[in-house]
Amino acid sequence: MDLYLGIDFGTSGARGMVIDEEACCIQAQVRYPFQDSPNAVTPNFWQEALFVLVEQIPHQLRRQIKAIAINGTSSTVLLVDAAGNPTDAPLLYNDARGSLVLEHLRSIAPPNHTVLSATSSLAKLLWMRQQPSFSEARYFLHQADWLAFLLHGQLGISDYHNALKLGYDVEELKYPEWLENLQIPIQLPKVLSPGTPIAELRPEIADKFGFRRDCLVCAGTTDSIAAFLASGAKLPGEAVTSLGSTLVVKLLSRTRQEDARYGIYSHRLGDLWLTGGASNTGGAVLKQFFTNAELESLSREIDASIASELDYYPLLKAGDRFPINDPNLPPRLSPRPDNPVEFLHGLLESIARIEARGYELLQQMGADKLSRVYTAGGGAANETWTAIRARHLQVPVVASVYTEAAYGTALLAMGGRIKGEQE
């Protein structure tokens, strides 16, 4: 039996999923929760998580895996030396210190370009360029790029989903002239289509973990696109909301939308465009106030048919990316009622408003009319929240066919291997 492994590095943990060639039977699922570990932001921790995940897969299945792909959080980036060792701490997806170089970036990049955000990969790179450790670096990589390098051993390779916020032109499939003119003294990644086979596993990795020597490592994607691939959404107008630690919306459209003023960007997906944005609101804010058990029990006491009058903008700290792109946007979490059911209702209602505003904005910009929303992430299981969201969105809201981003990444690995064999 031919098997395929997808690995997902999300905001709350790492997951792996092994599927067969029919993609209808999940052979194995493995997890490595981060559990708010202070070390979860270090590459050493990522490496440990990757190898522990792999070791959890039954040995007899590992021998049948023909291809592997990895996704990571969008715009989580790091600098490495010529041997692939990190030269400094990585900057995570929501790190906004790039705001210090935004004015300089606006003088270079086209108006309203995707990179004109404090959290874009390019803003982070320009900030890194000003740090003393930059002189030791040779390559700029995304999280998924570096994790895949640990498996295949080739430095400086990325995919056009991860490279979008670095400024890569996904329409022309090249770095634009304005970016090349920056003459950054470091190797920018060679960019491949997601799923493209890169190389076979390093022999020492294959032997250590009992993989076949010809197992291919394929170019990856971002965690939210992997969740989209897993969802079952296929037609223009269909969308996926990922309700994890953060809120990510992606709408399949025949037209490309880009506007940094609102944190809107589009990923290429075959002949269509996956247009959307990512907000810092989401499950992480809920977990600041409630345990999982409390979220479950209190949600059952909410009447989802009645709108909460509480008007919050739930954030852990100042700053959002979409639908308001403002690194200084303050959280709004008051007034806080004494009744925890009312407070939770207000939070769920407010996050649903932000989601609805996001889709409304995408359609105003010219994207296809919203027809159905699939939901991925932990929030998909909350039926009360689903009903509140459906009231705001005014379209059917359903759970994704598969909710795990790791499943979408396994599909990518399978597609890459099969396409490589056909060529």
VODRENTOR-497657 format. One record per residue (C-alpha): residue number from 1; residue in one letter; x, y, z. Coordinates in steps of 0.5 Angstrom, whole numbers, padded with zeros to 4 digits, m for minus. Layout:
N
REC  num  residuo     c1     c2     c3
REC  NUM        a      X      Y      Z
...
// end
This chain:
423
REC  num  residuo     c1     c2     c3
REC    1        m   0000   0000   0000
REC    2        d   0003   0007  m0002
REC    3        l   0002   0012   0004
REC    4        y   0003   0020   0004
REC    5        l   0005   0024   0011
REC    6        g   0003   0031   0012
REC    7        i   0005   0035   0018
REC    8        d   0002   0041   0020
REC    9        f   0006   0046   0025
REC   10        g   0000   0051   0027
REC   11        t   0000   0056   0033
REC   12        s  m0002   0051   0038
REC   13        g   0002   0044   0036
REC   14        a   0004   0040   0031
REC   15        r   0000   0034   0028
REC   16        g   0002   0029   0023
REC   17        m  m0003   0025   0019
REC   18        v  m0002   0019   0014
REC   19        i  m0007   0017   0009
REC   20        d  m0007   0012   0003
REC   21        e  m0007   0013  m0004
REC   22        e  m0015   0013  m0004
REC   23        a  m0015   0019   0001
REC   24        c  m0021   0016   0004
REC   25        c  m0017   0012   0010
REC   26        i  m0013   0016   0015
REC   27        q  m0008   0010   0017
REC   28        a  m0005   0014   0023
REC   29        q  m0006   0021   0027
REC   30        v   0000   0024   0031
REC   31        r   0000   0030   0036
REC   32        y   0005   0034   0039
REC   33        p   0001   0040   0043
REC   34        f   0006   0046   0045
REC   35        q   0002   0047   0051
REC   36        d   0004   0054   0052
REC   37        s   0011   0052   0053
REC   38        p   0016   0058   0053
REC   39        n   0020   0054   0048
REC   40        a   0015   0053   0043
REC   41        v   0018   0059   0039
REC   42        t   0025   0056   0038
REC   43        p   0028   0052   0032
REC   44        n   0030   0047   0037
REC   45        f   0023   0045   0040
REC   46        w   0021   0045   0033
REC   47        q   0026   0040   0031
REC   48        e   0024   0036   0037
REC   49        a   0017   0036   0035
REC   50        l   0018   0034   0028
REC   51        f   0022   0028   0030
REC   52        v   0018   0026   0036
REC   53        l   0012   0026   0031
REC   54        v   0015   0022   0026
REC   55        e   0017   0017   0032
REC   56        q   0010   0016   0034
REC   57        i   0008   0013   0027
REC   58        p   0007   0006   0027
REC   59        h   0014   0003   0024
REC   60        q   0010  m0002   0019
REC   61        l   0007   0005   0016
REC   62        r   0013   0009   0016
REC   63        r   0016   0004   0011
REC   64        q   0010   0005   0006
REC   65        i   0010   0012   0006
REC   66        k   0012   0015  m0001
REC   67        a   0012   0022   0000
REC   68        i   0012   0028   0006
REC   69        a   0010   0035   0006
REC   70        i   0010   0040   0011
REC   71        n   0006   0046   0013
REC   72        g   0008   0052   0018
REC   73        t   0005   0058   0020
REC   74        s   0005   0064   0015
REC   75        s   0010   0069   0016
REC   76        t   0014   0065   0021
REC   77        v   0021   0066   0019
REC   78        l   0028   0065   0021
REC   79        l   0035   0066   0019
REC   80        v   0040   0061   0018
REC   81        d   0048   0060   0017
REC   82        a   0051   0056   0011
REC   83        a   0050   0049   0015
REC   84        g   0042   0051   0016
REC   85        n   0043   0053   0024
REC   86        p   0039   0059   0026
REC   87        t   0043   0065   0027
REC   88        d   0038   0068   0032
REC   89        a   0031   0067   0035
REC   90        p   0025   0066   0029
REC   91        l   0020   0072   0029
REC   92        l   0013   0069   0029
REC   93        y   0007   0070   0025
REC   94        n   0004   0075   0029
REC   95        d   0011   0079   0031
REC   96        a   0010   0086   0029
REC   97        r   0017   0089   0030
REC   98        g   0017   0090   0022
REC   99        s   0013   0096   0024
REC  100        l   0019   0100   0025
REC  101        v   0021   0099   0017
REC  102        l   0014   0100   0014
REC  103        e   0016   0107   0012
REC  104        h   0022   0105   0009
REC  105        l   0018   0099   0005
REC  106        r   0013   0104   0003
REC  107        s   0018   0107  m0001
REC  108        i   0020   0101  m0005
REC  109        a   0014   0097  m0006
REC  110        p   0008   0098  m0010
REC  111        p   0002   0102  m0006
REC  112        n  m0002   0097  m0002
REC  113        h   0002   0091  m0003
REC  114        t   0001   0085   0001
REC  115        v   0008   0086   0004
REC  116        l   0006   0093   0007
REC  117        s   0004   0090   0014
REC  118        a   0008   0090   0020
REC  119        t   0008   0082   0020
REC  120        s   0010   0081   0013
REC  121        s   0016   0076   0012
REC  122        l   0019   0082   0008
REC  123        a   0018   0087   0014
REC  124        k   0021   0082   0018
REC  125        l   0027   0081   0014
REC  126        l   0028   0088   0013
REC  127        w   0028   0089   0021
REC  128        m   0033   0083   0021
REC  129        r   0038   0086   0017
REC  130        q   0039   0092   0022
REC  131        q   0041   0087   0027
REC  132        p   0048   0085   0029
REC  133        s   0047   0077   0028
REC  134        f   0045   0078   0021
REC  135        s   0052   0078   0018
REC  136        e   0052   0071   0020
REC  137        a   0046   0069   0016
REC  138        r   0046   0066   0009
REC  139        y   0039   0064   0008
REC  140        f   0032   0067   0010
REC  141        l   0027   0061   0011
REC  142        h   0020   0060   0013
REC  143        q   0018   0055   0018
REC  144        a   0016   0050   0013
REC  145        d   0022   0051   0009
REC  146        w   0027   0050   0015
REC  147        l   0023   0044   0018
REC  148        a   0023   0041   0011
REC  149        f   0031   0042   0010
REC  150        l   0032   0038   0016
REC  151        l   0029   0032   0012
REC  152        h   0032   0033   0005
REC  153        g   0038   0037   0007
REC  154        q   0037   0042   0001
REC  155        l   0038   0049   0004
REC  156        g   0034   0055   0001
REC  157        i   0028   0052  m0002
REC  158        s   0021   0055  m0001
REC  159        d   0014   0055  m0004
REC  160        y   0010   0060  m0007
REC  161        h   0004   0060  m0001
REC  162        n   0010   0061   0004
REC  163        a   0013   0066  m0001
REC  164        l   0007   0071  m0002
REC  165        k   0009   0075   0004
REC  166        l   0016   0076   0002
REC  167        g   0014   0079  m0004
REC  168        y   0014   0074  m0009
REC  169        d   0010   0075  m0015
REC  170        v   0005   0069  m0015
REC  171        e   0002   0071  m0022
REC  172        e   0009   0072  m0026
REC  173        l   0012   0066  m0021
REC  174        k   0019   0070  m0020
REC  175        y   0021   0076  m0015
REC  176        p   0019   0082  m0018
REC  177        e   0024   0087  m0020
REC  178        w   0023   0092  m0014
REC  179        l   0025   0087  m0009
REC  180        e   0031   0085  m0013
REC  181        n   0033   0092  m0013
REC  182        l   0034   0092  m0005
REC  183        q   0040   0088  m0006
REC  184        i   0039   0084   0000
REC  185        p   0046   0081   0002
REC  186        i   0043   0074   0003
REC  187        q   0040   0068  m0001
REC  188        l   0032   0069  m0002
REC  189        p   0029   0062  m0003
REC  190        k   0028   0059  m0009
REC  191        v   0021   0058  m0010
REC  192        l   0017   0052  m0012
REC  193        s   0010   0050  m0013
REC  194        p   0007   0047  m0007
REC  195        g   0007   0040  m0007
REC  196        t   0013   0040  m0012
REC  197        p   0018   0034  m0010
REC  198        i   0024   0037  m0008
REC  199        a   0029   0031  m0006
REC  200        e   0029   0024  m0003
REC  201        l   0030   0024   0005
REC  202        r   0037   0025   0007
REC  203        p   0039   0017   0008
REC  204        e   0041   0018   0015
REC  205        i   0034   0020   0017
REC  206        a   0031   0015   0013
REC  207        d   0035   0010   0016
REC  208        k   0034   0013   0023
REC  209        f   0026   0013   0023
REC  210        g   0025   0007   0018
REC  211        f   0023   0010   0012
REC  212        r   0024   0008   0005
REC  213        r   0030   0011   0002
REC  214        d   0026   0014  m0004
REC  215        c   0021   0017   0000
REC  216        l   0020   0024  m0003
REC  217        v   0020   0031   0001
REC  218        c   0015   0036  m0003
REC  219        a   0015   0043  m0002
REC  220        g   0010   0045   0003
REC  221        t   0005   0051   0004
REC  222        t   0002   0055   0010
REC  223        d  m0003   0052   0016
REC  224        s  m0009   0056   0013
REC  225        i  m0008   0054   0006
REC  226        a  m0007   0046   0008
REC  227        a  m0014   0047   0012
REC  228        f  m0017   0050   0006
REC  229        l  m0014   0044   0002
REC  230        a  m0017   0039   0007
REC  231        s  m0024   0042   0008
REC  232        g  m0028   0040   0001
REC  233        a  m0029   0047  m0001
REC  234        k  m0028   0047  m0009
REC  235        l  m0032   0052  m0012
REC  236        p  m0032   0059  m0013
REC  237        g  m0036   0063  m0007
REC  238        e  m0034   0057  m0002
REC  239        a  m0030   0059   0003
REC  240        v  m0026   0056   0009
REC  241        t  m0026   0060   0016
REC  242        s  m0020   0057   0021
REC  243        l  m0022   0058   0028
REC  244        g  m0016   0056   0032
REC  245        s  m0012   0061   0036
REC  246        t  m0013   0066   0031
REC  247        l  m0018   0067   0026
REC  248        v  m0017   0066   0018
REC  249        v  m0022   0067   0013
REC  250        k  m0020   0064   0005
REC  251        l  m0025   0065   0000
REC  252        l  m0024   0061  m0007
REC  253        s  m0025   0067  m0012
REC  254        r  m0024   0067  m0020
REC  255        t  m0021   0074  m0019
REC  256        r  m0015   0076  m0015
REC  257        q  m0016   0081  m0009
REC  258        e  m0010   0085  m0006
REC  259        d  m0010   0091  m0001
REC  260        a  m0005   0092   0005
REC  261        r  m0010   0097   0008
REC  262        y  m0014   0092   0010
REC  263        g  m0009   0086   0011
REC  264        i  m0013   0083   0004
REC  265        y  m0008   0078   0000
REC  266        s  m0009   0072  m0005
REC  267        h  m0006   0066  m0006
REC  268        r  m0006   0062  m0012
REC  269        l  m0009   0056  m0012
REC  270        g  m0009   0052  m0019
REC  271        d  m0013   0057  m0024
REC  272        l  m0017   0060  m0018
REC  273        w  m0015   0065  m0013
REC  274        l  m0016   0064  m0005
REC  275        t  m0017   0071  m0003
REC  276        g  m0017   0073   0005
REC  277        g  m0014   0075   0011
REC  278        a  m0012   0073   0018
REC  279        s  m0014   0076   0024
REC  280        n  m0011   0076   0031
REC  281        t  m0017   0075   0034
REC  282        g  m0020   0068   0036
REC  283        g  m0019   0062   0040
REC  284        a  m0013   0064   0044
REC  285        v  m0017   0070   0047
REC  286        l  m0022   0065   0049
REC  287        k  m0017   0061   0053
REC  288        q  m0015   0067   0056
REC  289        f  m0021   0067   0060
REC  290        f  m0024   0060   0060
REC  291        t  m0022   0053   0060
REC  292        n  m0024   0048   0055
REC  293        a  m0029   0045   0059
REC  294        e  m0032   0052   0061
REC  295        l  m0032   0054   0054
REC  296        e  m0036   0047   0053
REC  297        s  m0041   0048   0058
REC  298        l  m0042   0055   0058
REC  299        s  m0043   0055   0051
REC  300        r  m0049   0050   0052
REC  301        e  m0053   0056   0056
REC  302        i  m0052   0061   0050
REC  303        d  m0059   0062   0046
REC  304        a  m0055   0063   0039
REC  305        s  m0061   0066   0036
REC  306        i  m0061   0072   0040
REC  307        a  m0055   0077   0039
REC  308        s  m0051   0080   0044
REC  309        e  m0051   0087   0045
REC  310        l  m0044   0087   0048
REC  311        d  m0039   0090   0043
REC  312        y  m0032   0087   0044
REC  313        y  m0026   0087   0039
REC  314        p  m0022   0081   0043
REC  315        l  m0015   0081   0042
REC  316        l  m0009   0079   0047
REC  317        k  m0005   0085   0046
REC  318        a  m0005   0091   0041
REC  319        g  m0005   0090   0034
REC  320        d  m0009   0087   0028
REC  321        r  m0008   0085   0021
REC  322        f  m0015   0084   0018
REC  323        p  m0020   0086   0017
REC  324        i  m0017   0092   0020
REC  325        n  m0009   0092   0019
REC  326        d  m0007   0097   0025
REC  327        p  m0001   0094   0029
REC  328        n  m0003   0099   0035
REC  329        l  m0011   0097   0035
REC  330        p  m0013   0096   0042
REC  331        p  m0016   0090   0045
REC  332        r  m0024   0092   0047
REC  333        l  m0026   0087   0052
REC  334        s  m0030   0092   0057
REC  335        p  m0035   0092   0060
REC  336        r  m0035   0085   0063
REC  337        p  m0041   0083   0066
REC  338        d  m0041   0078   0072
REC  339        n  m0045   0073   0069
REC  340        p  m0039   0068   0065
REC  341        v  m0045   0066   0060
REC  342        e  m0046   0073   0058
REC  343        f  m0039   0075   0057
REC  344        l  m0037   0069   0053
REC  345        h  m0043   0070   0049
REC  346        g  m0041   0077   0048
REC  347        l  m0034   0074   0046
REC  348        l  m0037   0069   0041
REC  349        e  m0041   0074   0038
REC  350        s  m0036   0079   0037
REC  351        i  m0031   0075   0033
REC  352        a  m0037   0073   0029
REC  353        r  m0038   0080   0027
REC  354        i  m0030   0080   0025
REC  355        e  m0031   0074   0021
REC  356        a  m0037   0077   0017
REC  357        r  m0034   0084   0016
REC  358        g  m0028   0080   0013
REC  359        y  m0032   0076   0008
REC  360        e  m0036   0083   0007
REC  361        l  m0030   0086   0005
REC  362        l  m0027   0081   0000
REC  363        q  m0034   0081  m0004
REC  364        q  m0034   0089  m0004
REC  365        m  m0027   0088  m0007
REC  366        g  m0029   0084  m0012
REC  367        a  m0029   0077  m0010
REC  368        d  m0034   0072  m0012
REC  369        k  m0040   0072  m0008
REC  370        l  m0040   0068  m0001
REC  371        s  m0044   0061  m0002
REC  372        r  m0042   0057   0004
REC  373        v  m0037   0057   0009
REC  374        y  m0033   0051   0012
REC  375        t  m0030   0051   0018
REC  376        a  m0024   0048   0021
REC  377        g  m0020   0049   0027
REC  378        g  m0022   0047   0034
REC  379        g  m0028   0052   0034
REC  380        a  m0031   0048   0029
REC  381        a  m0034   0044   0034
REC  382        n  m0037   0049   0038
REC  383        e  m0045   0048   0035
REC  384        t  m0047   0055   0039
REC  385        w  m0041   0059   0036
REC  386        t  m0043   0056   0029
REC  387        a  m0050   0058   0030
REC  388        i  m0048   0065   0032
REC  389        r  m0043   0065   0026
REC  390        a  m0049   0063   0021
REC  391        r  m0054   0068   0023
REC  392        h  m0048   0074   0021
REC  393        l  m0046   0070   0015
REC  394        q  m0053   0069   0012
REC  395        v  m0050   0063   0008
REC  396        p  m0050   0055   0010
REC  397        v  m0044   0054   0015
REC  398        v  m0041   0047   0016
REC  399        a  m0036   0043   0019
REC  400        s  m0030   0042   0014
REC  401        v  m0030   0035   0011
REC  402        y  m0023   0034   0014
REC  403        t  m0022   0039   0019
REC  404        e  m0014   0038   0020
REC  405        a  m0009   0042   0016
REC  406        a  m0005   0036   0016
REC  407        y  m0010   0032   0012
REC  408        g  m0009   0038   0007
REC  409        t  m0002   0037   0007
REC  410        a  m0002   0030   0006
REC  411        l  m0006   0031   0000
REC  412        l  m0001   0036  m0003
REC  413        a   0005   0030  m0002
REC  414        m   0001   0025  m0005
REC  415        g  m0001   0030  m0011
REC  416        g   0007   0032  m0012
REC  417        r   0009   0024  m0012
REC  418        i   0004   0022  m0017
REC  419        k   0005   0028  m0021
REC  420        g   0013   0027  m0021
REC  421        e   0012   0019  m0023
REC  422        q   0007   0021  m0029
REC  423        e   0013   0026  m0031
// end
